[in-house]
Amino acid sequence: MKRDMDLIRQLLIKIEDVYEPGMGSINVKSVMIDGYDVNTILEHLRLMNDAGLFQGMQGKQYVTGSTIISIGNLTNKGYDTLEEFKNDT
């Protein structure tokens, strides 16, 4: 896999748009980006989590076999990175 900075930019924008104060976490399904499969998005979210761009990533597996993955809101570093992307010409 190659790191896709455009996908990271789109994910930062989506997280900022979707997160509501007091929400705690966001279901990864709510930040899906058209044109990208779930595995590519999850790998990029892992990279973003490693870089400290949002407040943690958690997975919960249910007896039914389904897994819910959630992430926290952007950190200050995430907001700063998003601003850099927005100012990038």
N, C-alpha and C positions, 0 to 999 in steps of 0.2 A: 504494500500500500504506500502511496505517496501522500504526504501531507498536503492538504488542499486549503490554502489560506482563505480562498473565497468562501468555502464552506464554513470555516471558523468564523469569518466575518458575519455570514448569514445567521449562524447559530447564536452569536452574541446579540445580534439585533433581535432575533426571535425571543431569546430569553428575556431581554429587556422589555419587550412588548407583552409577553405572556405573564410575567411575574407580578403578582399583586401583593402589596405590603401585608404582612402578617400571615401570608400563605404557608410559609415554612419550606415547601418544596414544590417542584413542578414535575408532573409526569412526563417522561421523555416523549411520549406520543404527541404531546402538545407542541413540541419543537421540531417535528419532522419537516424536512425540506424537500420539495418536489425535485425529482431527478436523482435523488440519492437513496440507496437502500439502507435499511436499518443498521446493518453491520458497519457500514462506512460511517454513519452518523455516530454510532456508539464508540467506535475507535477514535473519532475526532473529539468526542466529549471526554474520553479518557485522557487524551493529550491535553485538552483544555483544563481538566481537573488537575493533572500533574503540574501544569503551569500556574495553578492557583487562580484561574480566571472566574471560577464560581465556587460557591460554598458547599463542596462535597457532592458525592455521587453514591447513591445507595440502591441496592437491589433487594427485592423481597420475593421469594418464591412461595407460591401457594400450593396446597395439596392437589389442586386440579392440574398442576404442572405449569400454569402460567406464571410469568415473572413480570413484576412491575419495577421499573427502574425510574428513580427520581433524582433530581438535582436541585441544588439550592440556587438562590439568587446570585447575581454577579457580585464579585468582590470589588473593592476599590481598584485593584489591578485590572479586573475585567472591564470596569467602566473606563479606565484610562486607555486600555487597549482598544476598546470600541471607539472612543473619541479619536484615537490615532487613525483608525480605519476610516472614520467619517471625514477626517481632514486630509486623507491621502488623495493626491491628485493623480 
